[in-house]
Amino acid sequence: MMELDGVKLDEELYKYLLGFFSDSDIDSMMRAVKSPPSRYYIRVNTMKTTAGDLAAALRGRGIDARRDEELSEALWIPVKGPNKISPARRVVVANKQAAESAYLGANLYGPGVLYADPLLPGTEVSIAAPNGEVVAVGIARMDRKDMLRRAPGVAVEVVESVYSMPKLRELREFQEGLFYEQSLPAQWVAHVLEPRVGEVIVDMNAAPGGKMSHVIQLTNGKARVIGVERHAKKVDQTKKTLERLGLPGEVVRGDARYLPIDLPSLADSADGVLIDPPCSDLGVRPKLFDEKTMKQVNALAQYQRQFIAAAHKLLRSGGTLVYSTCTMTPLENEDNVDYAVQLGFSVEEVAVPGKLPGIGDVGDLVARFYPHVNDSPGFFIAKLRKK
């Protein structure tokens, strides 16, 4: 395994990436994903408020919310850090996802706890990731017993963290559904789809509901938007997102790869499809640690192609597929676009600000965002049209 600032790549995957990137670029990418972007983006729920009004409300709370220069519904907040923190004697270990949130200053909730030293509420504790890295210091708000049974509620109130920003999810504006946390590249996806009122749009990988809810916003709730998820937990997560945002939408439990069979009424009828499939996540930021192999990437690429094949069966002639990932391997990105072309899609240009060209024959048409260049998560977007 090659270890690059906490991200481990097996030799085969590293050599594969060297076929497209220099060793210094790979190193820079992996170093960049260790830290968050300098801007933390949220998307304004334009069916409830305006970007100007929300920015003013947040500034009234002492939050430095700023309008994006290009995307009207996007606001961003500066991320401060890295900060030097003083570890406490007692330790609470959080799962990877919860630790990466605490790394940015979010409180640690009971369901995210893996282990806790003996402690009582009010004890100062360090929050550590599963790899032992201390990401934050805070005050315990539960005793050890409640933490270990993963009781709901705040387990540790964070007071110091390696990177810091406001606790957005605890704001009244969040609870009222005035915004959704979403990176800038991900916010461009629904715009690339160009959904229209009255259309039928299918989000084949809907959880947690970010892109689905954005499509609903852009059509003012007047399109039929169907989100699909395989697992009950993700279905529930997506429904809760729509409920919090106050947006209409259908969330279906099922395997989207078989949607043309399970819901034959949708076959050859959808105007638009979104695919943001499970991927190797190499562009996700911040990433405290990770481990990926070439075998995993190969398996993921084959899995992703099954969604593309199903999308071809769902779309009407002339319908649009937008395919996106949060990773940087050509196998999961441009190679899958080539596969889509073999199925009968044509590739259209993704024209979004800040994009960098892709790799191979479709490079000028697709969009890439690199963590070490764009100060964003690593991201890929392709737009395809069914012939």
C-alpha positions in Angstrom: 0.0 0.0 0.0 1.1 3.5 -0.8 0.2 5.9 2.0 -0.4 9.5 0.9 -1.2 11.7 4.0 -3.6 9.1 5.4 -5.0 7.8 2.1 -3.8 4.4 1.2 -3.8 3.2 -2.4 -2.7 -0.3 -3.4 0.2 -0.5 -5.8 -2.0 -1.5 -8.8 -4.3 1.5 -8.2 -1.4 3.9 -7.8 0.2 2.7 -11.0 -3.1 3.0 -12.8 -3.4 6.6 -11.7 0.2 7.3 -12.8 -1.1 6.6 -16.3 -3.1 9.8 -16.2 -1.5 12.0 -13.5 2.1 12.7 -12.4 3.2 11.4 -9.0 3.3 15.0 -7.7 -0.3 15.6 -8.8 -1.5 12.4 -7.1 0.4 13.5 -4.0 -1.2 17.0 -4.2 -4.7 15.6 -4.6 -4.4 13.3 -1.6 -2.9 16.0 0.5 -5.7 18.4 -0.5 -8.5 16.0 0.5 -7.1 15.8 4.0 -8.3 19.4 4.6 -11.7 21.0 3.8 -12.0 23.6 1.1 -11.6 27.2 2.3 -15.3 27.8 1.4 -18.1 25.8 2.9 -21.1 26.0 0.6 -24.8 25.9 1.3 -27.7 26.0 -1.1 -30.5 28.4 -0.4 -34.0 26.8 -0.5 -35.5 29.3 -3.0 -39.0 28.0 -2.4 -38.8 29.4 1.1 -36.5 32.4 1.0 -34.0 34.3 -1.1 -30.2 34.2 -1.1 -30.1 37.8 0.0 -32.5 37.3 2.9 -30.8 34.2 4.1 -27.3 35.8 3.9 -28.6 38.8 5.9 -30.2 36.5 8.5 -27.0 34.5 9.0 -24.9 37.7 9.2 -27.3 38.9 11.9 -26.2 35.8 13.8 -22.5 36.7 13.4 -22.0 34.2 10.5 -19.9 35.5 7.6 -22.2 34.3 4.9 -21.3 35.4 1.4 -23.0 35.1 -2.1 -21.2 33.0 -4.7 -20.0 34.9 -7.7 -21.6 32.6 -10.2 -24.5 30.6 -8.7 -27.4 32.6 -7.5 -28.7 30.2 -4.9 -25.2 29.4 -3.4 -23.9 30.9 -0.2 -20.5 30.2 1.3 -18.9 30.6 4.7 -15.1 30.8 5.3 -13.6 27.8 7.0 -10.9 28.7 9.5 -7.9 26.6 10.3 -5.9 24.5 10.8 -6.1 25.4 14.5 -3.8 24.0 17.2 -5.9 22.2 19.8 -4.9 21.0 23.3 -6.0 17.4 23.8 -7.9 16.5 26.9 -7.1 13.5 29.2 -10.3 11.7 28.5 -11.1 10.4 25.0 -14.2 9.7 23.0 -13.7 7.8 19.7 -16.1 8.7 16.9 -16.8 6.9 13.7 -15.2 8.2 10.5 -18.1 10.3 9.3 -18.8 11.8 12.7 -15.1 12.5 13.3 -14.8 14.3 9.9 -17.7 16.5 11.0 -16.2 17.2 14.4 -12.9 18.1 12.5 -14.9 21.0 11.1 -16.4 22.0 14.5 -19.7 20.1 14.5 -20.9 18.6 17.7 -20.6 14.8 18.2 -23.9 13.1 18.5 -24.6 9.8 20.3 -25.0 7.6 17.2 -21.5 8.6 16.0 -19.7 7.3 19.2 -17.6 4.2 19.0 -15.9 4.3 22.4 -15.7 6.5 25.4 -13.4 6.6 28.4 -15.1 6.6 31.8 -16.6 10.1 32.2 -19.5 12.1 33.4 -21.4 15.0 31.8 -19.3 18.1 32.0 -16.0 16.3 31.5 -13.6 17.8 29.0 -12.8 15.2 26.4 -10.8 14.8 23.2 -12.7 13.5 20.1 -10.5 11.0 18.2 -11.1 9.4 14.8 -10.8 5.6 14.6 -7.2 6.0 13.5 -6.4 7.8 16.7 -6.1 11.3 15.3 -7.5 13.9 17.6 -9.9 16.1 15.7 -11.6 18.2 18.4 -12.0 19.0 22.1 -15.3 19.5 23.8 -17.5 19.0 26.8 -19.3 15.7 27.4 -23.1 16.2 27.5 -23.8 12.5 28.2 -22.3 10.0 30.5 -20.3 7.0 29.2 -23.2 4.6 29.4 -25.4 6.8 27.2 -22.6 7.3 24.7 -21.9 3.6 24.4 -25.5 2.8 23.8 -25.5 5.6 21.1 -28.3 7.5 22.7 -29.8 10.3 20.5 -28.7 13.9 21.2 -25.4 15.7 21.6 -22.7 13.5 23.2 -19.9 16.0 23.1 -20.3 19.8 22.6 -17.3 20.8 20.5 -15.4 23.9 21.7 -12.2 23.5 19.7 -11.5 21.8 16.4 -8.8 21.5 13.9 -10.9 23.5 11.4 -13.8 25.7 12.5 -17.0 27.0 11.2 -20.5 27.7 12.6 -22.6 24.8 13.8 -25.1 25.2 10.9 -27.3 22.3 11.7 -28.2 23.8 15.0 -29.5 27.0 13.5 -33.2 27.8 13.4 -32.8 28.5 9.7 -31.6 24.9 9.1 -34.4 23.5 11.1 -36.9 25.6 9.1 -35.5 24.2 5.9 -34.1 27.5 4.5 -30.9 25.8 3.3 -29.2 22.6 2.4 -25.4 21.9 2.9 -24.0 21.1 -0.6 -20.6 21.6 -2.2 -20.4 24.0 -5.2 -19.7 21.3 -7.9 -22.7 19.2 -6.6 -24.9 22.3 -6.9 -24.1 22.6 -10.6 -25.4 19.1 -11.3 -29.1 20.0 -11.3 -28.5 23.0 -13.4 -26.6 20.8 -16.0 -29.8 18.7 -16.2 -31.9 21.8 -17.0 -35.2 20.3 -15.6 -38.4 21.9 -16.7 -41.9 22.2 -15.3 -44.1 19.2 -16.1 -41.2 16.9 -16.8 -40.6 13.4 -15.2 -37.2 13.3 -13.6 -35.7 10.2 -11.9 -32.8 10.4 -9.3 -31.4 6.9 -9.3 -29.2 7.4 -6.2 -31.3 9.9 -4.3 -30.0 9.8 -0.7 -29.5 12.0 1.2 -31.7 14.1 -1.1 -29.5 17.0 -2.1 -29.7 16.8 -5.9 -33.3 15.6 -5.9 -34.4 18.5 -3.8 -32.5 20.9 -6.0 -34.3 19.6 -9.1 -37.6 20.2 -7.2 -36.5 23.8 -6.4 -35.5 24.6 -10.0 -38.9 23.4 -11.3 -40.7 25.2 -8.4 -42.2 21.9 -7.3 -44.0 21.5 -10.7 -42.2 18.5 -12.1 -42.7 14.9 -11.2 -39.4 14.1 -9.4 -38.8 10.5 -8.3 -36.0 9.5 -6.0 -34.9 5.8 -5.7 -32.9 4.2 -2.9 -32.3 0.5 -2.2 -32.1 0.6 1.6 -34.9 1.7 4.0 -32.5 3.9 6.0 -31.6 5.9 2.9 -35.2 6.2 1.9 -36.0 7.6 5.3 -33.1 10.0 5.1 -34.2 11.3 1.8 -37.8 11.7 2.9 -36.6 13.6 6.0 -34.6 16.0 3.8 -37.6 16.8 1.6 -39.8 17.1 4.7 -37.4 19.6 6.3 -37.1 21.6 3.1 -40.9 21.5 2.6 -40.5 20.1 -0.9 -42.8 17.7 -2.8 -41.3 14.5 -4.3 -41.7 10.8 -4.6 -39.2 8.5 -2.8 -39.3 4.9 -3.8 -37.5 2.0 -2.2 -36.0 -0.3 -4.7 -32.9 -1.2 -6.7 -32.7 1.5 -9.4 -30.8 -0.9 -11.7 -34.1 -2.8 -12.1 -36.4 0.2 -12.2 -37.4 -0.3 -15.9 -38.7 -3.8 -14.8 -40.1 -2.9 -11.4 -41.8 0.3 -12.6 -42.5 -0.4 -16.3 -44.6 2.7 -16.6 -41.4 4.7 -16.4 -39.7 2.9 -19.2 -38.9 5.1 -22.3 -40.7 8.0 -20.6 -38.4 9.9 -18.3 -37.3 13.3 -19.5 -34.3 13.4 -17.2 -32.2 11.0 -15.1 -29.6 11.8 -12.4 -27.0 9.2 -11.5 -24.6 9.9 -8.7 -23.6 6.3 -7.9 -21.6 4.7 -5.2 -18.0 5.4 -6.1 -14.5 5.3 -4.6 -15.0 8.8 -3.0 -11.4 9.8 -3.7 -12.5 13.5 -4.0 -14.5 13.7 -0.8 -13.2 16.4 1.6 -12.2 16.4 4.4 -11.0 12.9 4.5 -9.1 11.8 7.7 -8.1 8.5 6.3 -9.1 6.0 3.6 -7.9 2.9 1.8 -8.7 1.9 -1.8 -7.6 -0.9 -4.1 -7.8 -1.4 -7.9 -10.1 -4.3 -7.3 -12.6 -2.0 -5.6 -12.4 0.6 -8.3 -13.0 -2.1 -11.0 -16.0 -3.5 -9.2 -17.4 0.0 -8.6 -17.1 0.9 -12.3 -19.0 -2.2 -13.3 -21.7 -1.5 -10.8 -22.0 2.1 -12.0 -22.5 0.9 -15.6 -25.6 -1.0 -14.5 -27.2 2.3 -13.5 -26.3 3.8 -16.9 -27.8 0.9 -18.7 -31.0 1.2 -16.7 -31.1 5.0 -17.3 -31.0 4.3 -21.1 -34.1 2.2 -20.7 -35.9 4.8 -18.6 -35.3 7.8 -20.8 -37.4 8.8 -23.7 -35.7 9.6 -27.0 -34.0 12.9 -26.5 -34.0 12.6 -22.7 -31.1 13.8 -20.7 -28.8 11.8 -18.3 -26.5 13.7 -16.0 -23.8 11.4 -14.5 -21.7 12.7 -11.6 -19.2 11.3 -9.1 -17.0 12.5 -6.2 -13.9 10.6 -7.4 -11.1 11.1 -9.8 -10.4 7.7 -11.5 -11.1 7.8 -15.2 -12.4 4.2 -14.9 -15.4 5.6 -12.9 -15.7 8.7 -15.0 -14.7 9.1 -18.6 -14.7 5.3 -19.2 -18.3 5.2 -18.1 -19.1 8.0 -20.4 -17.6 6.0 -23.3 -19.7 3.0 -22.2 -22.8 5.3 -22.3 -21.9 6.3 -25.9 -21.8 2.6 -26.8 -25.3 2.2 -25.4 -26.7 5.0 -27.7 -26.0 8.2 -25.8 -24.4 11.3 -27.3 -22.2 13.5 -25.1 -23.0 17.2 -24.6 -20.8 19.9 -23.2 -21.0 20.7 -19.5 -20.5 24.4 -19.4 -20.0 25.4 -15.8 -17.6 28.0 -14.3 -14.3 26.7 -13.0 -14.4 23.4 -14.7 -11.3 21.7 -15.9 -11.1 19.4 -18.9 -11.5 15.6 -18.6 -9.4 12.8 -19.9 -9.6 11.1 -23.3 -11.8 11.7 -26.3 -14.7 13.2 -24.2 -12.3 15.5 -22.2 -13.5 18.8 -23.8 -17.1 18.0 -23.1 -17.1 16.8 -19.5 -16.2 18.7 -16.3 -13.7 17.8 -13.7 -13.0 19.6 -10.4 -9.7 18.8 -8.7 -9.2 19.3 -4.9 -5.7 20.7 -5.3 -6.6 23.1 -8.1 -10.3 24.2 -7.6 -10.3 24.4 -3.8 -13.3 22.1 -3.9 -14.1 18.5 -3.5 -12.8 16.3 -6.4 -15.8 16.0 -8.7 -16.9 14.8 -12.2 -20.0 15.8 -14.3 -21.0 14.5 -17.7 -24.2 15.3 -19.7 -25.6 12.7 -22.1 -28.6 12.6 -24.3 -30.4 9.5 -25.5 -30.5 9.4 -29.3 
